[in-house]
Amino acid sequence: MVIEVKGLSKRFGDIQAVDNISFNVEKGEIFGFLGPNGAGKTTTVRMLTGIIKPDNGQINILGHDMIKDPIKVKEKIGVVPETSNAYIDITGWENMMLTAGLYDIPREDAARRSKELLEDFDIYNRRNHKVKGYSKGMKQRLILCMALLHNPLLLFLDEPTSGLDVQSSIKIIEKLEKIKKEGKTIFLTTHNMWEAEKLCDRIAIINRGKIAAIDKPRFLKEITEEMKKIEVTFEEKPDFERLKRVIKEPIHKIEDKNFIVESEDISDIILKIGEFAMENNLKIKSLNTLTPSLEEVFIKIVEGE
């Protein structure tokens, strides 16, 4: 395991920010950590990266105890905060060299690695410009370059594409997929459900300081499948009032020939729709069962359902 967390807790005054949580992160996976504002997400990440100490619990990262030996852990991880922490009054290249010095990377290696990363993120041509003149997307890409400079085995990312333009977001997502293929592990926090579903091998959802669910995205979706949806399209417009009386379930009309039905019994509804079509000389153009989105799963979990 790359990360092992057991019984982790943190309190701030009367607020129990994190309440006895446990989870593992496996080597080579992108692990999503989701939660609404105030759920304990940021506090957990700060404990995992050694910024604050927990009140109770154990954190083992890459074989080292983060609480007892944080320096050894920090040498092997990269951290990308949501807000850029690059020095804005020096150039992008100087930021890279400064980072290299912190990790004792030889100058030649630092220059070669910096060139590769800045080219990969399409900001090499701005390397000699002061960071204060960079766009938000460029600053975020620079921070990623700085976090990857020492070739970390584990990368922590806090909302890496938040507020970025589409082009910058795509570049970052492509790079994360490439990093994963190299065998590295990524711990990702995000509010972007599409991004989480696309990138993450497993997802943990924290709510009110506790882990509410943890699994692969496709298995998390099964949580909401007690109420399933069927999308049906006829070749001709049906009599919707008669159809409602036959299937006895809510119908959400999309357009004249297309509608969605919600039901706990998919098989029964499909039979009733088929019988209705035959009795009314209607042809079914398409019939599909719809799986819930990750966003629907997230909402159900944080609302306590």
C-alpha positions in Angstrom: 0.0 0.0 0.0 1.1 3.5 -0.8 -1.1 5.1 1.9 -2.5 3.4 5.0 -4.7 5.5 7.3 -6.2 4.1 10.5 -8.5 5.8 13.0 -7.5 9.3 11.9 -9.2 12.1 13.9 -8.8 15.9 14.2 -10.8 18.4 16.2 -10.8 22.2 16.1 -12.5 23.5 19.3 -16.1 22.2 19.2 -15.8 21.0 15.6 -14.9 17.4 14.9 -13.4 18.0 11.5 -12.3 14.4 10.9 -13.8 11.6 12.9 -12.0 8.2 13.1 -11.5 7.5 9.4 -9.6 4.6 7.9 -8.7 3.8 4.2 -5.9 2.6 2.0 -4.5 3.8 -1.4 -2.9 1.2 -3.6 0.2 1.7 -5.8 -0.4 3.0 -9.3 -4.0 4.2 -8.8 -5.7 7.6 -9.0 -7.6 7.8 -5.7 -10.4 10.4 -5.6 -11.3 12.1 -2.3 -14.6 13.9 -2.6 -16.8 15.7 -0.2 -18.9 18.9 0.2 -17.4 22.0 1.7 -16.7 21.5 5.4 -16.8 17.7 5.2 -13.2 17.3 6.4 -11.6 16.8 3.0 -9.0 19.6 3.3 -8.2 18.7 6.9 -7.5 15.1 5.9 -5.2 16.2 3.1 -3.3 18.5 5.4 -2.7 15.7 7.8 -1.6 13.3 5.0 0.9 15.9 3.7 2.3 16.7 7.1 1.0 20.3 7.4 -1.0 19.6 10.6 -0.8 16.7 13.1 -3.8 14.5 13.9 -5.2 14.2 17.4 -5.4 10.4 17.0 -4.7 7.8 14.4 -1.9 6.5 12.2 -0.7 7.6 8.7 1.8 5.4 6.9 2.9 6.7 3.5 5.4 4.8 1.3 6.5 2.7 4.2 7.1 5.7 6.6 5.2 7.0 9.5 4.1 10.5 8.6 3.7 11.6 12.2 7.0 10.3 13.5 9.1 10.7 10.3 7.6 13.4 8.1 10.8 14.4 6.4 11.3 11.0 4.8 7.7 11.1 3.5 8.0 14.6 2.1 11.1 13.7 0.2 9.0 11.2 -1.8 5.8 13.0 -2.4 4.7 16.0 -4.5 2.0 18.4 -3.4 -0.1 20.7 -5.7 -2.3 23.0 -3.6 -5.5 24.6 -5.1 -4.0 28.0 -4.9 -0.7 28.6 -6.7 2.3 28.9 -4.3 4.9 29.8 -6.9 7.0 32.9 -6.2 5.4 35.5 -8.6 8.3 38.0 -8.6 10.8 35.6 -10.1 10.6 33.6 -13.4 9.2 30.2 -14.0 12.7 28.8 -14.6 13.9 30.4 -11.3 11.0 28.7 -9.5 12.0 25.4 -10.9 15.7 25.9 -9.9 14.6 26.9 -6.4 12.6 23.7 -6.1 15.5 21.7 -7.3 17.7 23.2 -4.6 15.1 22.1 -1.9 15.4 18.5 -3.1 19.2 18.6 -3.7 18.8 17.8 -7.3 22.1 18.2 -9.2 22.0 21.3 -11.5 22.4 19.4 -14.8 19.6 17.0 -13.9 17.4 19.8 -12.7 17.9 21.7 -15.9 17.2 18.7 -18.1 14.1 17.7 -16.0 12.8 21.3 -15.9 13.0 21.6 -19.7 11.1 18.3 -20.2 8.4 19.3 -17.8 7.9 22.9 -19.0 7.8 21.7 -22.6 5.3 18.9 -21.6 3.0 21.5 -20.1 3.6 24.0 -22.9 5.1 26.8 -20.8 8.8 26.4 -21.8 8.6 29.5 -24.0 7.6 31.6 -21.0 10.3 30.2 -18.7 12.2 33.5 -18.4 9.1 35.6 -17.7 8.1 36.5 -14.2 5.3 34.4 -12.8 3.2 37.5 -11.9 2.5 37.7 -15.7 1.3 34.2 -16.0 -2.4 33.3 -16.4 -4.1 31.1 -13.7 -3.8 28.1 -16.0 -0.1 28.7 -16.6 0.5 29.1 -12.8 -1.2 25.9 -12.1 0.8 24.1 -14.8 4.0 25.6 -13.3 3.1 24.3 -9.8 2.6 20.8 -11.3 6.0 21.0 -12.9 7.5 22.0 -9.6 5.8 19.2 -7.8 7.0 16.7 -10.3 10.6 17.9 -10.6 12.0 15.4 -8.0 10.1 12.6 -9.7 7.8 11.8 -6.7 6.2 8.3 -6.2 3.0 9.9 -4.8 1.3 13.1 -6.0 -1.3 15.0 -3.9 -3.5 17.2 -6.0 -6.1 19.7 -4.5 -8.6 20.8 -7.1 -5.9 20.9 -9.9 -8.3 22.2 -12.6 -10.5 24.5 -10.5 -11.3 27.7 -12.4 -9.0 26.9 -15.3 -9.8 27.3 -19.0 -10.6 24.2 -21.1 -7.2 24.0 -22.7 -5.3 24.1 -19.4 -7.7 21.5 -17.9 -7.2 19.1 -20.8 -3.4 19.4 -20.6 -3.5 18.7 -16.9 -5.8 15.7 -17.2 -3.7 14.2 -20.0 -0.6 14.6 -17.9 -2.2 12.9 -14.9 -3.2 10.0 -17.1 0.5 9.8 -18.3 1.8 9.9 -14.7 -0.5 7.0 -13.8 0.9 5.0 -16.7 4.4 5.5 -15.3 3.3 3.6 -12.2 2.9 6.6 -9.9 0.1 7.1 -7.5 -2.2 10.1 -7.4 -4.4 11.3 -4.5 -6.9 13.7 -6.0 -9.5 16.0 -4.4 -11.9 17.6 -6.8 -15.5 19.0 -7.1 -15.6 18.1 -10.8 -17.6 14.9 -11.0 -16.8 14.4 -14.7 -13.1 14.7 -13.9 -13.4 12.3 -10.9 -15.3 9.7 -12.9 -12.9 9.9 -15.9 -9.6 9.7 -13.9 -10.2 7.8 -10.7 -9.8 4.1 -10.1 -11.5 4.4 -6.7 -13.3 7.2 -4.9 -13.8 7.9 -1.3 -16.6 10.3 -0.2 -16.2 12.0 3.1 -19.2 13.7 4.8 -19.4 15.2 8.2 -15.9 14.0 9.0 -16.6 10.4 8.3 -16.0 8.2 5.2 -19.5 7.7 3.8 -18.6 5.4 0.9 -15.5 4.1 -0.9 -15.3 2.0 -4.0 -14.8 2.1 -7.8 -17.0 4.6 -9.5 -19.1 2.0 -11.3 -19.8 0.2 -8.0 -20.6 3.5 -6.2 -23.3 4.0 -8.9 -25.1 0.9 -7.7 -26.0 2.8 -4.5 -28.6 4.8 -6.4 -29.9 2.0 -8.6 -32.8 1.2 -6.4 -34.6 3.7 -8.6 -33.7 3.0 -12.2 -34.5 4.9 -15.3 -35.5 3.8 -18.8 -35.3 6.1 -21.8 -37.7 5.3 -24.6 -38.2 6.7 -28.1 -41.2 5.8 -30.3 -41.2 6.5 -34.1 -44.6 8.2 -33.7 -46.0 10.4 -30.9 -47.8 8.3 -28.3 -50.8 9.1 -26.2 -49.0 10.0 -23.0 -52.1 10.1 -20.8 -53.0 6.6 -21.9 -49.4 5.5 -21.4 -49.3 6.8 -17.9 -52.4 4.8 -17.0 -50.8 1.6 -18.4 -47.4 1.8 -16.8 -48.5 3.5 -13.5 -45.1 5.2 -13.0 -43.8 8.8 -13.4 -43.1 9.8 -17.0 -40.7 12.7 -17.8 -41.3 13.8 -21.4 -38.2 15.0 -23.2 -39.9 15.7 -26.6 -43.0 14.4 -28.5 -41.6 10.9 -29.2 -39.0 10.6 -26.4 -39.5 10.1 -22.6 -38.0 8.7 -19.4 -39.7 6.4 -16.9 -38.5 5.9 -13.3 -39.2 2.5 -11.8 -37.8 0.0 -9.3 -39.0 -2.9 -11.6 -37.3 -2.4 -14.9 -38.5 -5.7 -16.4 -42.2 -5.0 -15.6 -42.0 -1.6 -17.2 -40.4 -2.8 -20.4 -43.1 -5.5 -20.8 -45.8 -2.8 -20.3 -44.2 -0.5 -22.8 -44.0 -3.3 -25.3 -47.6 -4.2 -24.8 -48.7 -0.6 -25.1 -46.7 -0.3 -28.4 -48.4 -3.4 -29.9 -51.9 -2.4 -28.9 -51.5 1.1 -30.3 -49.6 0.1 -33.5 -46.5 2.0 -32.4 -42.9 1.1 -33.2 -40.2 1.5 -30.6 -37.2 3.2 -32.1 -34.9 2.8 -29.0 -35.1 1.7 -25.4 -32.2 2.1 -23.0 -31.7 1.7 -19.2 -29.9 4.7 -17.8 -27.2 4.4 -15.0 -27.0 7.1 -12.5 -24.3 9.7 -12.8 -21.5 10.0 -10.2 -23.0 13.4 -9.3 -26.3 11.8 -8.4 -24.5 9.2 -6.3 -22.6 12.1 -4.5 -25.8 14.0 -3.8 -27.6 11.0 -2.4 -24.7 10.1 -0.1 -24.1 13.6 1.3 -27.8 14.0 1.8 -27.7 10.9 3.9 -29.7 8.6 1.6 
